[in-house]
C-alpha cells in the first residue's frame, strides 16, 4: 500500500490565498505535481463542489476539505499549516490546519479506513497541538503515520461503529447503581463522501457523551464500512440522533424512538447540545419519533428544512421517478408512428383486439394507414403505440405517487398513486397530480408520526397509513379540489393551444434559458417536467402546442454540450487536456439530449460557460417555437427525428444556430476574460 502522505505533500506556514477555493486549488495542484492526480483542475473542481455542499471547517482551527474524484490515481493527504488563516466555515473562526483528502472513485477499503482514522484523530487536541508545534514536514508525516497505524486506539477514539456504549457501566459504583438510571442514546452519522465528517461527528458525540455520563453507541455509515448497532442496544435506547447529510440505511430499526435529525456537521460543532436535545426528546411524549415502516427516509429535521425546501425536494423526487415512464412511453409512441404511420392512433385498439402477429390486419385496415412497412409494420406499430400510451398513462399517478413518497416513504406511494389517478379521472392533469401527491404525502407523514401502541406499529405502514392517506387525499380531490383544478388545466391547455407569434417565441426563450441554467439541476428539471407533463394532452390535429414545447426544451437542452464540443474543437488551446477529451464525448451526449455532458466544463468555469450556454439555448428554444417544430418523443435528441413529423430539418437548424452562438461566446469569454488555469498556478511559497 502506498503512503497516504509524504513530506512533499506538506506545506508549513504557507500563504495559499484568502479563500477556500484558492486553498483547495493549490493543494489540488500539489497532489497533481506529485503524480497522484491526472488533472489538478478537475480535482480542484470536485473539491470545491464538495465544499459547496457543506463547509468543512470544524472547531479548533481545522479544515478537512475532501472529495472523491476520477482525477485521483491513489488515496492522498495533502496538508497545509496556513499563514494567514482562511475561513472554512467553522463557527469558532478561521482555520490554520488544513488536510485535503483526495480519494479516487474506487478507493479500496484499507485506504478508506486509514483516511477515516485520520479524520477521527483531528478531534483530539493532543494531535492537533502536535501538528501546530511540528518543526518540519517529516515530523508532520510521522505524526500522521502514528494516528493511522494499525494499532489499538485510545479509548477516546475507539471505533464508533463498533456500537459499544461510550460510557462503561459494568464497573459502576454502588452509589451510581442506586442513583437515577443513566440515559441511553444511540446515533447514526453519515456524510455524502463518507470519509471525514462521518467519523469526526461520531467521535465528537461519543467523547461528549462520556464526559456527560450518558450511555452512548454510534453507527458510522461511511466509506470504510459500517458495523450495525446491536438490536438490543437500539431497543434499550431512550432516543436516537441522526447526524446525517444522506439517507439513513435501514431506518426502520429505530421505529418509534424519539429522534433528533441534523446535518452531520452539527455532530462535530454542537455535540453537547444534540445530546441534551435527545435527552429532552426522550422525556417528551410529543417529541418527533422515527415513523414505523422507515417512513420519510429523506425527512429532514423540521428546524432544518423549511416548507419550501421540502416542497422543492418532493417535486424533484416526483419528476425524477416520473421521467422513465414518460421517456420510455414517448419513445415507444414515436416508434409506433414510425412503423405504423401517424394514423395508427385511430385503429390501434381495434387492430390489437382482432389481429395477432400470426393473423395480420387485412386490406380494410391497411387502407386507413400510411405505413411503408406493410401489415407487419402496422401490427408492430400498434403494439409499440399501445405500450407507449399505457406507459404515458402513468404520468400523473407516478408524479403524485412519488411526491407522496418523498414526504412519507413507502406508506405514501399507494395514496399518492390513487390521488394521481383521481386527478387524471377528473381531468385535473399534472397540476392535480402535484396537489394530490402533496396532500397524500403530508397526510401520510402526519399519520406516521402518531404515537401508537406497539402492537399497532406493524399495521401502520401497510394498512392504516395507506388507507387513511388515500381517504384524505382522494376524498379532497373528489369533493373540493379536482373540479377547480380541472378548469384551470383546461384554461392552461387552451392558452397554450392558442399561443403563436411573439408569445410562443418568448415562451421558447424562457424554457431555453431554464434548460441551460443549471444543466440537469432543479431549474432544468422544472422546464423539462413542464414539457413532458403537457404531452399527455397533446394531439397533432387539435393541440400540437405541448409537442412544440417538448421540441423547444429538447433542442435547448442539446445546445450546451454540443457548443462545448464545438468550442473544444475549434479553439482547443483554450481548454485543458481533460476538457478536450470531455469535448469529444460531448458530441454524442449533446446529440442524444444529455445536457449533463456540459457539467465538467461548467463546474470548472461556471461564470463563462453557463451564461454562454444560456444565450444559445434561449435562442434555440425561441426558434423552435417560432418554426412550429414538434416532438412527440420526450427524449432522444436527433435519434428520434421520426417523432418530429416533417419538421426535423428545422429542429436541426435551430439546434445548430444555438450551438454556434454558445460556442462563439464561450471562445470569446475564455479568450478575452481570462483566468489562470488552476494547474498552472505557481507553487505556494513557504515561509522560512
C-alpha positions in Angstrom: 0.0 0.0 0.0 1.5 3.4 -1.0 1.9 6.1 1.6 -1.0 8.4 2.1 1.2 11.4 2.8 4.8 12.3 2.1 6.9 15.3 3.0 6.4 16.6 -0.5 2.7 16.8 0.3 3.1 19.1 3.3 3.3 22.9 3.3 4.3 24.6 6.6 3.3 28.2 7.4 2.2 28.8 3.7 0.3 31.6 2.2 -2.3 29.8 0.0 -4.6 32.7 -0.5 -7.6 34.2 1.3 -10.4 31.9 0.2 -11.3 28.3 0.5 -11.3 28.0 -3.3 -7.7 29.2 -3.6 -6.5 26.8 -0.8 -8.2 23.8 -2.5 -6.9 24.8 -5.9 -3.3 25.0 -4.6 -3.5 21.8 -2.6 -5.0 20.0 -5.7 -2.1 21.3 -7.7 0.3 19.9 -5.1 -1.4 16.5 -5.4 -1.1 16.5 -9.2 2.5 17.6 -9.1 3.3 14.5 -7.0 1.8 12.3 -9.7 -1.2 11.4 -7.6 -3.8 13.0 -9.8 -4.1 13.3 -13.6 -5.8 16.7 -13.7 -5.4 19.4 -11.0 -8.3 21.5 -12.3 -10.7 18.5 -12.2 -9.6 17.6 -8.7 -10.0 21.2 -7.5 -13.4 21.4 -9.1 -14.5 18.2 -7.3 -13.1 19.5 -4.0 -14.9 22.9 -4.4 -18.1 21.2 -5.4 -18.0 19.1 -2.1 -17.1 22.2 -0.1 -20.2 24.0 -1.6 -22.5 21.3 -0.2 -21.2 21.6 3.4 -18.4 23.7 4.8 -15.6 21.5 6.0 -14.2 23.8 8.8 -14.5 22.2 12.3 -13.9 23.6 15.7 -10.3 24.1 16.8 -9.0 25.9 13.7 -9.1 22.8 11.5 -10.5 22.3 8.0 -10.8 19.0 6.1 -11.8 19.7 2.5 -12.2 16.3 0.8 -13.7 14.6 -2.2 -13.8 11.6 -4.4 -12.5 12.3 -7.9 -11.9 10.4 -11.1 -8.8 12.5 -11.4 -7.2 10.9 -8.3 -5.0 7.9 -9.0 -4.3 6.9 -5.4 -5.6 8.0 -2.0 -3.7 11.1 -0.9 -3.4 13.5 2.0 -2.1 17.0 1.4 -1.6 19.1 4.5 -1.0 22.8 4.9 -0.4 24.9 8.0 -1.7 28.2 6.9 -0.4 31.7 7.5 -2.6 33.7 7.1 -5.6 31.6 8.3 -8.6 31.0 6.0 -12.3 30.8 6.9 -13.6 27.3 6.1 -17.0 27.9 7.8 -16.3 26.8 11.3 -18.3 28.6 14.0 -15.2 29.4 16.1 -13.3 31.2 13.4 -10.7 30.6 10.7 -8.6 27.5 10.2 -4.8 27.2 10.2 -4.6 23.4 9.8 -5.9 22.1 6.5 -5.9 18.5 5.5 -7.0 18.0 1.9 -8.3 14.4 1.5 -8.3 13.2 -2.1 -9.8 9.8 -2.7 -10.3 8.0 -6.1 -13.7 6.8 -7.0 -12.6 3.2 -6.5 -10.6 3.6 -3.3 -10.1 0.3 -1.5 -11.4 -0.3 2.0 -7.9 -0.4 3.5 -7.1 3.1 2.3 -10.5 4.4 3.3 -10.1 3.1 6.8 -6.8 5.0 7.1 -8.4 8.2 5.9 -11.2 7.8 8.4 -8.7 7.2 11.2 -7.0 10.5 10.4 -10.4 12.3 10.4 -11.1 10.9 13.9 -7.7 11.9 15.2 -8.5 15.6 14.3 -10.9 15.8 17.2 -8.1 15.1 19.6 -6.4 18.3 20.9 -3.2 16.5 21.6 -2.8 15.6 17.9 -3.7 19.0 16.6 -1.4 20.6 19.1 1.5 18.5 17.9 0.7 19.4 14.3 1.0 23.1 15.3 4.3 22.6 17.1 5.9 20.5 14.4 9.2 22.0 13.0 9.5 20.1 9.7 7.5 18.3 7.0 9.0 15.0 8.1 7.7 15.5 11.6 4.1 16.1 10.3 4.3 12.9 8.2 5.4 10.9 11.3 2.6 12.3 13.4 0.0 11.3 10.7 1.6 7.9 10.3 1.2 7.2 14.0 -2.5 8.0 14.1 -3.3 5.9 11.0 -1.2 3.0 12.1 -3.0 -0.3 12.6 -2.8 -0.4 16.4 -5.4 -0.3 19.2 -6.8 3.1 19.5 -7.1 5.0 22.7 -10.5 4.8 24.5 -11.4 8.3 23.4 -11.0 7.4 19.8 -12.5 3.9 19.9 -14.2 3.0 16.7 -17.6 4.5 17.0 -19.1 2.0 14.6 -18.4 -0.8 17.0 -21.6 0.1 18.7 -20.2 -0.1 22.2 -21.5 2.3 24.8 -19.3 5.3 25.2 -19.8 5.3 28.9 -19.0 1.9 30.6 -21.4 0.8 33.2 -20.1 -2.7 34.2 -17.9 -1.2 37.0 -20.2 1.5 38.2 -20.0 2.4 41.9 -22.8 1.3 44.3 -23.8 4.9 44.6 -24.2 5.2 40.9 -26.1 1.9 40.7 -28.6 3.2 43.3 -28.9 6.6 41.6 -31.1 7.6 38.7 -30.8 5.4 35.6 -28.4 6.8 33.0 -29.9 7.9 29.7 -29.0 5.8 26.8 -28.6 7.4 23.4 -27.8 5.9 20.0 -26.7 7.7 16.9 -26.0 7.3 13.2 -23.5 9.6 11.4 -23.1 9.8 7.6 -21.9 12.3 5.1 -22.0 12.3 1.3 -18.4 11.1 0.8 -18.2 9.1 3.9 -14.6 9.9 4.5 -14.2 12.6 7.1 -17.3 14.2 8.7 -18.9 10.8 9.3 -16.2 9.7 11.7 -15.4 13.1 13.3 -19.1 13.5 14.2 -19.2 10.0 15.7 -16.1 10.6 17.9 -17.2 14.1 18.9 -20.6 12.8 20.1 -19.0 9.8 21.8 -16.4 11.8 23.7 -19.0 14.4 24.8 -21.5 11.6 25.9 -18.7 10.1 28.0 -18.0 13.4 29.7 -21.7 13.9 30.4 -22.1 10.4 31.8 -24.6 9.3 29.1 -24.6 5.7 27.8 -23.9 6.1 24.1 -23.4 4.0 21.0 -23.0 5.2 17.4 -23.0 3.6 14.0 -20.9 5.2 11.3 -22.3 4.7 7.8 -19.2 5.7 5.9 -16.9 4.6 3.1 -14.7 2.4 5.2 -17.5 0.1 6.1 -20.2 0.1 8.8 -20.9 -2.2 11.7 -24.7 -2.1 12.5 -25.7 -1.3 16.0 -26.8 -4.3 18.1 -30.6 -4.5 18.0 -30.6 -4.9 21.8 -28.7 -1.6 22.2 -31.2 0.1 19.9 -34.2 -1.4 21.8 -32.7 -0.1 25.1 -32.0 3.4 23.8 -34.1 6.3 25.1 -33.6 8.4 21.9 -31.7 8.4 18.6 -29.6 11.1 16.9 -29.3 11.1 13.1 -26.4 13.4 12.3 -26.5 12.8 8.5 -26.5 14.5 5.1 -27.7 11.4 3.3 -30.4 8.8 3.9 -30.0 6.5 7.0 -29.7 2.9 5.9 -32.3 0.6 7.4 -34.0 3.4 9.3 -36.8 1.1 10.3 -34.7 -0.4 13.0 -35.2 2.8 15.0 -39.0 3.0 14.5 -40.8 4.6 17.5 -37.7 6.1 19.0 -37.7 9.9 19.8 -35.3 11.3 17.1 -33.2 14.4 16.6 -32.1 14.7 13.0 -29.5 17.3 11.9 -26.8 17.8 9.3 -23.6 15.8 10.1 -21.5 18.9 10.7 -23.6 19.7 13.8 -22.4 16.5 15.3 -18.9 18.0 15.3 -19.8 21.6 16.1 -22.6 21.0 18.8 -22.3 17.5 20.3 -23.4 18.6 23.8 -26.5 20.4 22.5 -27.5 17.4 20.4 -27.2 15.0 23.3 -29.2 17.4 25.6 -31.8 17.7 22.9 -32.0 13.9 22.6 -32.4 13.6 26.4 -35.2 16.2 26.3 -36.9 14.4 23.5 -36.8 11.1 25.4 -38.8 12.8 28.2 -41.3 14.5 25.9 -44.4 12.4 24.9 -45.0 14.8 22.0 -41.4 14.5 20.6 -40.9 13.6 17.0 -40.3 9.9 16.5 -38.9 7.7 13.8 -42.0 6.6 11.8 -42.9 2.9 11.6 -42.0 1.3 8.4 -39.0 3.6 7.8 -41.3 6.3 6.6 -39.8 9.6 5.5 -36.3 8.2 4.8 -35.1 11.5 3.5 -37.0 13.5 6.0 -35.1 16.4 7.5 -35.5 17.8 11.0 -38.3 20.4 10.9 -35.9 23.0 12.3 -33.5 22.5 9.3 -35.9 22.1 6.3 -38.4 24.8 5.6 -41.7 24.0 3.9 -40.3 25.5 0.7 -37.2 23.3 0.8 -39.3 20.2 1.5 -41.7 21.1 -1.3 -38.8 21.5 -3.8 -37.3 18.2 -2.8 -40.7 16.4 -3.1 -41.4 17.9 -6.6 -38.0 16.9 -7.9 -38.4 13.4 -6.5 -41.7 13.1 -8.2 -40.3 14.3 -11.5 -37.2 12.1 -11.3 -39.4 9.0 -10.8 -41.9 10.0 -13.4 -39.5 10.7 -16.2 -38.7 7.0 -17.0 -42.5 6.3 -17.6 -42.7 9.3 -19.9 -39.4 8.8 -21.7 -40.0 5.1 -22.4 -43.6 5.7 -23.3 -42.9 8.6 -25.5 -40.2 6.8 -27.4 -42.5 3.8 -27.9 -45.2 6.0 -29.3 -42.8 7.6 -31.7 -41.6 4.1 -32.7 -45.3 3.2 -33.3 -45.7 6.2 -35.6 -42.5 5.2 -37.5 -43.7 1.6 -38.1 -47.5 2.1 -38.4 -47.8 5.7 -39.5 -49.5 8.6 -37.8 -53.0 7.2 -38.4 -52.1 4.3 -36.1 -53.8 6.2 -33.2 -57.2 5.7 -34.9 -57.0 1.9 -35.3 -54.6 0.6 -32.7 -57.2 -0.6 -30.2 -59.3 -2.4 -32.8 -56.3 -3.9 -34.6 -54.8 -5.3 -31.4 -58.3 -6.7 -30.4 -58.8 -8.6 -33.6 -55.3 -9.3 -35.0 -52.1 -11.0 -33.9 -48.7 -11.5 -35.3 -50.0 -14.7 -37.0 -53.2 -13.0 -38.1 -52.1 -9.8 -39.6 -54.5 -6.9 -40.5 -56.3 -7.1 -43.8 -56.8 -4.6 -46.7 -59.6 -2.8 -44.9 -57.4 -1.8 -42.0 -54.3 -1.2 -44.2 -56.3 1.3 -46.3 -56.6 3.5 -43.3 -52.8 3.6 -42.6 -49.9 5.3 -44.3 -47.2 2.8 -43.2 -44.5 1.8 -45.7 -43.8 -1.5 -43.8 -47.0 -3.4 -44.7 -49.2 -5.4 -42.3 -46.2 -6.5 -40.1 -45.3 -2.8 -39.6 -48.9 -1.9 -38.9 -49.2 -4.6 -36.2 -45.8 -3.9 -34.6 -46.6 -0.2 -34.8 -49.9 -0.7 -33.0 -48.1 -2.8 -30.3 -45.4 -0.1 -29.8 -48.0 2.7 -29.8 -50.3 1.0 -27.3 -47.4 0.1 -24.9 -46.2 3.7 -25.1 -49.7 5.1 -24.5 -50.2 2.8 -21.4 -46.9 3.9 -20.1 -47.8 7.6 -20.6 -51.0 6.9 -18.7 -48.8 6.6 -15.6 -47.5 10.1 -15.9 -49.8 11.8 -13.4 -50.2 8.8 -11.0 -46.4 8.3 -10.9 -45.8 12.0 -10.4 -48.3 12.1 -7.5 -47.2 8.8 -6.0 -43.5 9.7 -5.8 -44.2 13.2 -4.5 -46.0 11.5 -1.6 -43.1 9.0 -1.3 -40.7 11.9 -0.8 -42.7 13.0 2.2 -43.8 9.7 3.7 -41.6 7.0 2.1 -43.3 3.7 1.1 -46.6 4.2 3.1 -47.2 7.3 0.9 -46.9 5.6 -2.5 -50.3 4.0 -2.7 -52.3 7.1 -1.5 -50.2 9.2 -3.9 -50.8 7.0 -6.9 -54.5 6.8 -6.1 -54.8 10.6 -5.8 -53.0 10.9 -9.1 -55.4 8.5 -10.7 -58.3 10.5 -9.4 -56.7 13.7 -10.8 -56.5 12.0 -14.2 -60.0 10.8 -14.0 -61.3 14.3 -13.2 -59.2 16.0 -15.9 -57.1 17.8 -13.4 -53.9 16.8 -15.2 -50.4 17.2 -13.8 -51.4 20.1 -11.6 -54.0 17.9 -10.0 -51.3 15.2 -9.6 -49.0 17.6 -7.9 -51.7 18.8 -5.5 -52.9 15.2 -4.8 -49.4 13.9 -4.2 -48.6 16.7 -1.8 -51.8 16.1 0.2 -51.2 12.4 0.3 -47.6 12.8 1.3 -48.3 15.3 4.1 -51.2 13.3 5.3 -49.2 10.0 5.5 -46.3 11.8 7.1 -48.7 13.1 9.8 -50.3 9.7 10.3 -46.9 8.1 10.6 -45.9 10.4 13.4 -48.7 9.2 15.6 -47.5 7.6 18.8 -49.5 4.3 18.6 -49.3 1.2 20.8 -46.5 -1.3 20.0 -49.0 -3.9 18.7 -50.3 -1.5 16.2 -47.0 -0.3 14.7 -46.7 -3.2 12.3 -50.1 -2.4 10.8 -49.4 1.3 10.3 -47.2 1.3 7.1 -49.1 -1.5 5.3 -52.8 -0.9 6.3 -53.6 2.1 8.4 -51.4 4.8 6.8 -52.3 3.9 3.2 -56.0 3.6 4.0 -56.3 6.9 5.8 -54.0 8.7 3.4 -56.0 7.5 0.4 -59.3 8.6 2.0 -57.9 12.1 2.9 -56.1 12.8 -0.4 -58.5 11.3 -2.9 -61.5 12.4 -0.9 -60.4 16.0 -1.0 -59.7 15.7 -4.7 -63.2 14.4 -5.5 -65.1 16.7 -3.1 -63.3 20.0 -3.3 -60.2 20.3 -5.4 -60.5 18.2 -8.6 -63.1 20.3 -10.3 -61.4 23.7 -9.9 -58.0 22.3 -10.9 -59.6 20.6 -14.0 -61.0 24.0 -15.1 -57.5 25.6 -14.5 -55.9 22.8 -16.6 -58.4 23.3 -19.4 -57.7 27.0 -19.4 -53.9 26.4 -19.5 -54.3 24.0 -22.4 -56.4 26.5 -24.3 -53.9 29.2 -23.7 -51.0 27.0 -25.0 -53.0 25.9 -28.0 -53.7 29.4 -29.0 -50.2 30.6 -28.5 -48.4 31.9 -31.6 -46.1 34.6 -32.8 -44.2 36.6 -30.2 -45.8 34.9 -27.3 -44.6 31.5 -28.4 -41.1 32.8 -29.1 -40.9 34.3 -25.6 -42.0 31.1 -24.0 -39.4 29.2 -26.0 -36.8 31.7 -24.9 -37.6 31.3 -21.3 -37.7 27.5 -21.5 -34.3 27.5 -23.3 -32.7 29.7 -20.6 -34.0 27.4 -17.9 -32.6 24.3 -19.6 -29.1 25.7 -19.6 -29.2 27.5 -16.3 -28.0 24.5 -14.2 -27.6 21.6 -16.7 -29.7 18.9 -15.2 -30.4 20.7 -11.8 -33.7 21.9 -10.3 -34.3 24.7 -12.8 -33.6 22.4 -15.8 -35.9 19.8 -14.3 -38.7 22.3 -13.8 -38.6 23.2 -17.5 -38.4 19.6 -18.6 -41.2 18.4 -16.3 -43.4 21.2 -17.6 -42.8 19.9 -21.2 -43.3 16.2 -20.5 -46.4 16.9 -18.4 -48.1 18.5 -21.4 -47.5 15.6 -23.7 -50.4 13.7 -22.2 -52.8 16.2 -23.6 -51.1 16.8 -26.9 -52.7 16.0 -30.3 -51.3 16.5 -33.8 -54.6 17.7 -35.1 -56.1 19.6 -32.2 -53.4 20.5 -29.7 -49.8 20.5 -31.0 -48.6 23.2 -28.6 -47.3 20.8 -26.0 -45.3 19.0 -28.7 -43.8 22.3 -29.7 -42.8 23.0 -26.1 -41.3 19.5 -25.9 -39.2 20.1 -29.0 -38.1 23.5 -27.7 -37.0 22.0 -24.4 -35.2 19.1 -26.0 -33.3 21.2 -28.6 -32.3 23.8 -26.0 -31.0 21.0 -23.7 -28.8 19.7 -26.5 -27.1 23.1 -27.1 -24.7 23.3 -24.1 -22.8 20.0 -24.6 -22.8 20.5 -28.4 -21.5 24.0 -28.0 -18.7 22.9 -25.7 -17.8 20.1 -28.0 -17.6 22.6 -30.9 -15.6 25.1 -28.8 -13.0 22.5 -27.8 -12.6 21.5 -31.5 -12.1 25.0 -33.0 -10.2 26.5 -30.0 -8.6 23.6 -28.3 -5.8 25.7 -26.8 -8.2 27.4 -24.5 -9.1 24.2 -22.8 -7.2 21.7 -20.7 -6.4 18.2 -22.0 -9.2 16.7 -19.8 -11.7 19.2 -21.2 -10.7 18.4 -24.7 -11.3 14.7 -24.0 -14.7 15.6 -22.4 -15.5 17.6 -25.6 -15.2 14.5 -27.7 -17.7 12.7 -25.6 -20.0 15.8 -25.5 -20.7 15.4 -29.3 -22.7 12.2 -28.6 -24.1 13.3 -25.3 -25.5 16.5 -26.8 -26.9 14.8 -29.9 -28.7 12.4 -27.6 -30.1 15.3 -25.4 -28.0 14.6 -22.3 -27.4 18.2 -21.0 -25.1 16.8 -18.3 -22.4 16.4 -20.9 -21.6 20.1 -20.3 -21.3 19.8 -16.5 -17.5 19.2 -16.4 -16.9 22.4 -18.2 -19.5 24.4 -16.1 -18.0 23.0 -12.9 -14.5 24.2 -13.8 -15.6 27.6 -15.2 -19.2 28.4 -14.4 -19.1 32.2 -14.8 -18.1 31.9 -18.5 -19.6 28.6 -19.6 -23.1 28.9 -18.1 -24.0 32.4 -19.4 -22.7 31.4 -22.9 -24.8 28.2 -22.8 -27.9 30.0 -21.7 -27.7 32.5 -24.6 -27.5 29.8 -27.3 -30.1 27.6 -25.6 -32.5 30.5 -25.3 -32.2 31.4 -29.0 -32.8 27.7 -29.9 -35.9 27.5 -27.8 -37.3 30.6 -29.3 -36.6 29.5 -32.8 -38.2 26.1 -32.3 -41.4 27.7 -31.1 -41.3 30.2 -34.0 -40.8 27.4 -36.6 -43.6 25.4 -35.1 -41.3 22.3 -34.7 -43.0 19.4 -32.9 -41.6 16.4 -31.0 -43.8 13.5 -29.9 -40.9 11.9 -28.1 -39.8 13.4 -24.7 -36.1 12.3 -25.1 -33.6 11.1 -27.6 -32.4 14.2 -29.4 -31.6 13.7 -33.1 -32.1 10.0 -32.8 -35.9 10.5 -32.6 -36.2 12.6 -35.7 -39.0 10.3 -36.9 -41.1 11.6 -34.0 -40.9 15.2 -35.4 -43.1 14.5 -38.5 -41.6 16.6 -41.3 -40.3 19.4 -39.0 -37.0 17.7 -38.1 -34.9 19.8 -40.6 -36.0 22.9 -38.8 -35.2 21.2 -35.4 -31.6 20.6 -36.6 -31.3 24.2 -38.0 -32.4 25.7 -34.7 -30.1 23.5 -32.7 -27.2 24.3 -34.9 -27.8 28.1 -34.7 -27.9 27.9 -30.9 -24.8 25.7 -30.8 -22.7 28.1 -32.9 -23.8 31.1 -30.8 -22.9 29.4 -27.5 -19.6 28.1 -28.8 -18.6 31.5 -30.1 -19.5 33.1 -26.8 -17.5 30.5 -24.8 -14.4 31.1 -27.0 -14.7 34.9 -26.8 -15.2 34.8 -23.0 -12.3 32.4 -22.5 -10.0 34.4 -24.8 -10.7 37.9 -23.5 -11.9 37.3 -20.0 -9.0 35.1 -19.0 -8.3 33.3 -15.7 -5.1 31.5 -15.0 -5.6 27.7 -15.1 -5.5 26.1 -11.7 -2.9 23.6 -12.9 -0.6 26.4 -13.9 -0.6 28.1 -10.5 2.8 28.7 -9.0 3.8 26.6 -6.1 3.0 28.1 -2.8 5.8 29.9 -1.1 6.7 28.5 2.3 7.8 30.9 5.0 11.4 30.5 6.1 
